[in-house]
Amino acid sequence: MTRTATTTPGGADTAWSWSDGRPACFAGPAGSLTVTAPGGSDLYRMPGVREIDALVHASRPVEGDFTLSVRAEVRPDGGTGRFADAGGVLVTTADGWAKFCVERAPSGDWTLVTVVSAPYSDEAAGPVLDGPRAELTVVREGRRAALLHRPDPEGEPRFVRTFTVPEGPLRVGLFAQAPFSASCTAVFDGVRLDPEPLRDRR
């Protein structure tokens, strides 16, 4: 695998594919990808509470250290959304997976939510957002992965959470979910994949 920075304008990065195996293309001058989730779509594993593996996503393999950044905007069915309508980044490894997303909270606010499952889901709520959008960043450095967001387009990324990943290749994906609503759409643009980890994460 060539270790160079990859951007996605006009679908230039052909390594992405949908969860059913079809190629995924980033379209338009900004290289945007739209993911629409049907009602009931989710990925969560907590025995006796909720176990579901039905998440609409596009993903690609990544080897070694990297930094993935993307702007995500959630556009729920009906405009306002219901609890757990979300869109964000999915990291899948040999041991499990992690979600980092813009999600509708029970209070009605839009927040950053992380779920790390290895194998069971450990969920945490991050900062409240001004609206259903954020720039999300995933950094891998060896066996350590970090999740960051940028509230100000001109500012520095802010640390949200860290977790461990196994050695070897993994997959990064972009997803939408609608566990309790009829549907939810997430639009992603400005995708950039760099072969170096972002430094000074905190």
C-alpha positions, 0 to 999 in steps of 0.5 A, a space after each residue: 500500500 502506497 503511504 501517501 496522503 489521500 483525498 477524495 474529490 470526485 471519487 479519486 479514492 477508489 478503495 472505499 466500498 459499501 457494507 454490501 460490497 459495492 464501490 462507494 464514490 465521493 461525488 462533486 467538487 468537495 468530494 462528498 459522500 451521502 449515507 442514508 440509514 433505514 429505520 432500526 439501523 444500529 451497531 451495539 453490543 451489550 448482552 441483555 440490553 441491546 445487541 444489533 449489527 445493522 449499520 449502513 456504512 462505506 469503509 476502506 482498509 488502512 495499514 499502519 499509522 494514520 490520521 483520518 479527518 472528515 466533516 460530518 453533518 447529520 440530516 435526520 428524517 423530519 429535520 429535527 431527529 430522534 434520540 440516537 440518530 447519528 452519523 460519524 466514523 467507524 473503526 473496525 479491527 480484528 478485536 471489535 469496533 469503535 464509533 465516533 459520531 454526531 448524535 442526537 441526545 435524549 435532551 434534544 441536543 446534538 453531542 459527540 458520542 463514542 462507543 468502543 466495543 471489544 467485545 462489549 460496548 462502552 459508551 461515552 458522551 462528549 461535548 454538546 455541539 452547536 448543531 448536527 455537524 462537526 469535524 471528526 478526526 481519528 488518529 492511529 499510532 501503533 496500538 493506540 487510537 485517539 478521537 478528536 474533533 474541531 469545533 472551530 474550522 480554524 482552531 486546533 483539534 480537541 481530544 475526546 477519547 483514546 482506546 487501544 487497537 490490535 496490530 495489523 490492518 483495520 478498516 475506517 468507515 463512514 456511517 449513518 444510523 437510525 435506531 428509533 426513527 424512520 431514517 437518518 442521513 449523514 453527509 461527509 465531505 473534506 475527507 483526508 487520510 494522511 499516513 502519519 499520526 497527528 502529534 500533540 493530541 491533547 
